[in-house]
Amino acid sequence: MTTALDTGLSAAHAEVKAEIARTDTKTGLLLAFIGAVLAGVGTLAKDVHPHLPAAAAVAGGAGVGLLIGAAGLLLRAVRPNLGGGGGFPHWARLTPSEISAELEQDRRAQDIAALSRIAVAKYRRLRRAVDLVCVGGVLLIAAAVIAAGVGA
């Protein structure tokens, strides 16, 4: 018979795992976006480099630096934590009989707590990266405006 606690633990466990998956998906999309922006900036900068005003170069360089920093944060967000206390890294250190003994005990509450800490850390890095992307984008736009204003 399923109890309210059992149902609650199963739901919470699934929710936390889904949050981690969503974070990883968002991180992948944002990394692809940053890569595309950097590729575009590189192409444009190569074409206008000799005629780029110093202020535009400084703003653009700072914007690119922030995008690279954001990419670094995102890579840290998806970097696997193989030293964690639970899940498959823990099971990899156990014998088959130890795994059976572990699974006889309901450790979902501990797993939920550990996975929640992982999800929060991922979301913090993702949030900081989004902030860096926004500021970097503003700087790149400023660089383009400066460059266009000088050429006008």
Secondary structure, DSSP 4 states (H G I P E B T S, - for coil): ---HHHHHHHHHHHHHHHHHHHHHHHHHHHHHHHHHHHHHHHHHHHHHGGG--HHHHHHHHHHHHHHHHHHHHHHHHHS--TT-SSHHHHHHTS-HHHHHHHHTS--HHHHHHHHHHHHHHHHHHHHHHHHHHHHHHHHHHHHHHHHHHHH-
